[in-house]
Amino acid sequence: MEHRKMYKKLSIMLPDGRELVVEGPVPPEKLKKLRMHADLDAFRRPKDQHEALIEIASLPEGRIIAARDADLIVGYVTFHYPDELERWSEGGMDDLIELGAVEVADDYRSFGLGKRMIQLAFEDGQLDNAIVYTTEYYWHWDLEGTKLSVWDYRKMMEQLMKSVGMVWFATDDPEICSHPANCLMVRIGKDVPLSSVEAFDRVRFRQRFMY
């Protein structure tokens, strides 16, 4: 599979005159020169997450879309192959990409950065030859910080993913099925062959007789 990576950049001017930059895929050598906002700790400590972003950006299929305030990373989105320990890797598909972490620092959440970062990742058909999926688990959501109910947060995440054409897909994955707010959302690129769609269906359902 060809990994189409076309660097894109957009600027957002804040009322106080500061410029936020949304860009990517950001190469690892550039990520090394940036700092991580202290609030970006949803998945691991900021320093460790910064190292993880650099590692992902170094992968052939990996891509990091970042939002930064000067040299400070204030938000990011990751794309990479499924973890080899998860069921989504079982098909051995080279055109199945996970939209993994989406995180924005608290003070920057009113600027629509999550949506802008995700939309930038799909610009110019970069991911049209891939099946991109995301697994939404309520235990990863910042319910306390946002003061949203689990269902309002789920609706917010659905709307975010729908902005790039991702839709809800059924699955018998135990983790997703463990809570009704969890969900699988998927975008099948227009250049994805039918054989890959069928392979993904086999990964989604282990117990076909139930559906």
C-alpha positions, 0 to 999 in steps of 0.5 A: 500500500502507498502511504500518501503523506502530503504536508498541510498547514493552516493558521488560526488567529486568536483574539489576542493576536496570537497565531495557532498553527494546525499542521501535518503530517509532522515529521519526527525531526520537527516534533523533536524540536517542539514542546508538549503542553503540560495538560496533554496527559490523558494517555500518559505523562506529557514527556512520554506522550511526546516521545510516543508521537515522535515514534509514531511519526517515524513509522511508514504508515504513522502520521501526527497532525498537531496544533501548536502555539509557537513551539508548544504542542497544544493538540494532536491526532495520531494515525497508525496501524492497529496494535498487534495485541488488539483484534484489529490487527488480526487480518494483517491488513496494510490498508487498515489504519487506526485514528488513535488518540485525539487530545487538546489542552484544556485552555485551547478547547474552544477553537475547534482544534480537534475538528480542524486537525482531523479534517486536515489529515484527510485533505486531498484524498490522503487516506482514500486508499485506507480504511480508517477506524476509531474505537471510542471508549467512554473511560477515555473521555474527559467527562469531568473536565467537560462536565458532559454526560457520557451520552453528550460526550458520545454525541460530540465524538460522533459529530467530530468523526462524521465531519470526515465521513466516518460512520458507526459500524457494528461489531462484536468486539467485547470491549466495545460491547461492554458499554452501550456508549462505546462505539466503532466508527469507520471511514472506507476510502473510495480507493479501497478494494472490496477484498479489504472491506471483506477482510475488515468485516471478518475482523469486526465479527468473530461470531457471524452467526449472531448477526 
